[in-house]
Amino acid sequence: MPFEPSLSQIDTKYKKMLGVANAQSSIVLTATNDVKINKVLSVSALPCIENINLSNGTVTIEGKVNAQALVRTTEKQFVTLYATGSFSSVFNNASIQPDGKIFCCSKLLNIENIIASENSINFVVQVEIDVEAILQQSINFLQNAGTAQQKMGEMRYSNIIATLSDKFEISQEIETPTSISQIVGVESTAILDSVSSADDMAILKGQICSNLIYLSNDEVPKLKCQNYQYDFNQEILLTGVKSDDKICGCLQLCNYDYEVQGELGSSKAVLNLKNNFKFNLYAEREDMLEVVVDAYCPKYELNLSYQSFINQNILCKKQVTDKIDGSVILDDESVRIDKVIGTSSAYVVTKKVNILEEAVQISGTVYTNVIYLLDDDDNTLQSIQVELPFDSIVECEKINSNSIVKTFVNVKDVEARNKKSKEIDVLADLIVNIVAIEEKDMATLSDIQLGDKRKSDGNSMSIYVVNNAEDVWSVGKMLLVEPDLILKQNPELKFPIEKPTQILIYRQNNI
């Protein structure tokens, strides 16, 4: 009977975290000629990736930064200044190919070197970019080893079904307070709760948290802040995707704009806030094959070839909330706090991620600006940046020291209040997401070549001493007999064999 193993091939996906790229953008916010800056109350920035260009071993990442600053003028007016900057970063890695798939996600790392003059504000925005690659592995495998003894195993694999990078806009209507006379500024942050699949569709669910900064319509207008939250459910066409496929990706809020419908101060005044998002999505489909993982032949020598590949599975995917608090004490002995107005320009910097026993520890700092009034004759308006360290622990049952962990931390809400005449308490609600991935090196039998015929033992009965063996397959391969025959003739055997054990082999065909 000819020996003809059946050889097949399949492409499987391997997602690789290549590393972190850094970039910076110099921002200049310029006031109009009739505006003279007296005080900078807060500064915020939204980085967003626009283009990803690939070449051999190199990825060039280009993006924009939408920045704004809330200032008070010498005329005691409040004005928000806007500007757009740009950034670029070159990341090198041998895995990058011109026809590859690279997914990048940017986040604000820091705002530093803020310098204000009479009519402009200069500062530098530091941006951090996670760079990931999706690599295709072509795997040869056998599903039938012909006349050889064969050991079967399961090969789990996944493949990319669809990818998409695009933008979308979400509009939300906010009923403005009746006490409002002027909108000074609007800030938004976005939190992605989940990404799921339906037939030919990806569904993104999350929250938009907005902060409205406005002046009251009192005889002496007062600066106030009001927070709003909006749940969104965005459907995106992704052709070829099925409901049981996995959707992964990155969502970024790039910029926001607003317009007022109706007259401010009336019950019919509505703020139409437009939030613009950029996303990178890919859908992967998991499947499983039964393949030959080992083989041998009692009558012929076999030359075996194996092919290794990397198998990835999600161990843990969780989202939890965390509350943190802190305080700031004014150094100036001559001033006292009358009232805290609100907070502005909150963002998170993750500094350390530790894998504990069945848990992940995430440490970092929340930065936010607190705007407050002093208890003096002029009702002087001040602001101060507050740093809130956080240390969150998220339970993850299957995680281990070899796991790959990705974390995402967002500020959902920040509240500040004056505790004493010189002390301000700040509380923040955080949304902490973690994804833990298990990565295993696996191998499958990719080719068998039939060799020379083995010489016959010549004995009808043999006794062997086996020192240790995990299963009957390893014993059969060692002794070149069928595993079923070993079990039939040695029913007392128990595996795994951990001490020297006698095994009897009776070969009827040798008589």
Steps between C-alpha positions, in 0.01 A plus 500: 500500500658836398579754769325826402446750781250777417663843520296819543572868562322778684575864585467598863526836673755607757461834671826646623555801724799663333560773755435863585582802286527853637431832332447860594315797361571869564175694536448875468160643596466861389237746617341764277636854514234624741566222753778534756570190708513556874482141633501148355242291686536165320660336197386180328603297194361212292756305291371293207679289237426601140736293282706181533759436226694172475828400342742215567575507872351846554163654584451878481214630713351846438231669702338817624448656841190709564573729792311763693560731793260680729634848582390811683574830332617827648141621455385215729336314211524125442617373163587155365787490250530219245787370286604186309851358507660198336735218596702235323689194620711234326495154657741226391443126528606214276144354503358796308429430131358739235191280454454432873229613737603742773265632767597805702325678785620834640447652843596820677812448708562851632453874444810689597693829464189720506606860429243778480553846358261789452335355190616136466562174683777256409534144627622155397276193482669163556327210324542125557405254223443126540612318184361154420537276196278224368719237338381213282658160552462233229495163674542162331330216685394137463152371566579140403833321530403202285620160627706648785397506861379855553430718800225753447470840667294816470638808328313818590554785260350834403504701182425858404158530337482877455684819592383860490640840592264795475322785681151564630316777683263482795275796573338549838252760611562656841233706670680805631430645845249785500748698709753511214600820323813393309675174412868534575610155388413133461718196570432136413656164576396162362496159670465184290317234701473218247540399135279219370410346167180438307450382145699740277529742788711619793325658799686747722349586838627760739455832672574862417571713807470874436581799716318827426675815625272803496417839651182551701249772411525663844554873532865412560556193274661203672710227340345155542555140387240233420571132417296286260517132401370344181490129407567422136441191286671537163448244221771472234473303177763223492426271206556128548483505880274256685340535842740259672818665367726701730540873439807680633632848446555850621264799528623857542315826548676737258312826546167650595301805398172651609225740399212650695142464381259746658567791733730439795327542834167373367348158561530419128872561466684184390871439457567274200837336573671321210767244597727368225661158539775310319505120526708200398311171502572144397283189521649157561336161472608210718486138396652166593650216297592146598854447376781246529744613767726191494544174310712186477497174307599158644615372157667805342721786605319836481660840448273754672492876451327732745388861465464725801248783530375738766153452642327784689194491721335767712529395864317790655312805377358727769376850563474634855437837662724654761465808719804699605539814705764752593544853618707810439598764756579856396847614598425872515415592858331825395220341292185310587266295279145627477351251253605228256350563156578167333759286326638498148745316270526166677718223354676182613861386476560130570847451646529135601319169441584203725373144465411356839359161593171489305484880484639806322623810682487830309667810640502852366386858546188699415565862410224760521463877537288637782354850457409689818424843645700666775338659802610857430346830397557435128371140499824403330472197271782244521577153370742229602600166350437210735674163475307197628707180523302179454574133558230269365492121530285301257440131566577266211475131588714337228776757465865410553841665475532406130172665401486802273295774667351814346340766718280802428409753769256788445368776722122488512434782742690737731354694791671762717390679815667726751543317827663787687606853422828377351423140404315352201379140489489334156318177416521314168311206348719279282410234246772233489513249213741208476555232237729207590621276219660158526767425241612141436760354268338202328607258229332272250633223278552658158661223294586125509750325277506118491848360574663158502326185618576414860674172588271251672551435871458126436360431848134416552511623859706780658516659843595869527569719798364853460634755748243778440239597244215752488261284298468175310585679174855577613546138609371371165734730309791395719431127449366533139171322569140612481371676815183288500709184508693623806180570693341170397799293610579709812161595652660580838700792360430842649617825345699707542777249573725654764719204603662205316218276373510170309296485181428178312470502120374187316540515120282232347626566143853387599395140572 
